[in-house]
Amino acid sequence: MSKLIVAALVSFGMGVSGAAFAQAKECDELKAEIEAKIKKNGVDKFSLEVIDADKQSDGKVVGTCGGGTKKIVYKRG
């Protein structure tokens, strides 16, 4: 019984660390994915900018990257 509990805890720990790792995308990779989605929706005049997470921007935040240290800001036009 104790082996089953240990196996379950190890399995759960791997799942949590795997999920945390999956969320930490490189900024360039995430920016390219967001850009492709925006273009697929028919928007052709826009900008995406990667800035520090603590900086203010007049655009809309559409993603975070760099382990939460950066954010991707969308501006139309």
N, C-alpha and C positions, 0 to 999 in steps of 0.2 A: 504494500500500500504506500509506504513512504517513497519508494522508487517512482511510483506513478505521480505523486505530488511533485517530486523534484523534477521529473520530466516535464510536467505541465508548467512549472515555474520557469524552467529554462526556455521552453517553447514560447511562453508569453513574453519573456524578456527579449528574445530575438525578434518577435513581432513588433514590439514597441520601438526597439532601436532601429529596425528596418523602416518603420513608418517615419521616424524622425529624420533618418538619412534621406528618405525620398522627398521630404519637404525642402531640403537644403539644395536647391538647384543653383547652378551657376547663373549669374545675371545675364550674360550674353545669350545663353540657351533659352532662358525664360522669356527674355525680350523678343527673341526671334519667334517663339511660339505665339506670343500675344500679338505680334505684328501680323503673322499669318492669319490669325483668327479675325482681326480687324479688317484686313483686306478681303477676306472671304465674305464678310458682311457688306462689302460694297463701298467701304470708306477708303478714299484714296488720298485725301489731304489731312494728315495728322502727324504728330510727332510723339515719340516715346523717349523718355529721358530717365536714366538711372542716377539717382541722387542718394545722399546719406539719409538714413531713416529719420534722423532728428531735424532735417531741414524742412522748411515750409515751401510749398509750391502752389501755384494757382491752378494747376491741373488736377485731374482725378487719379488717385492711386489705384492702379490696376494689378499690382503684384508686389511681392516682397522677395528678396533674394539675399544671397550672401549671409545666410544664417540669421536673417532679421536685421542686418546692419545697413541694408540698402532697400530702396523702394523704387518701383517703376511708375512713372507718372505719364498719363496720357493727356495730350492737348489736341483738340480738333482744329483743323484749319491750317 
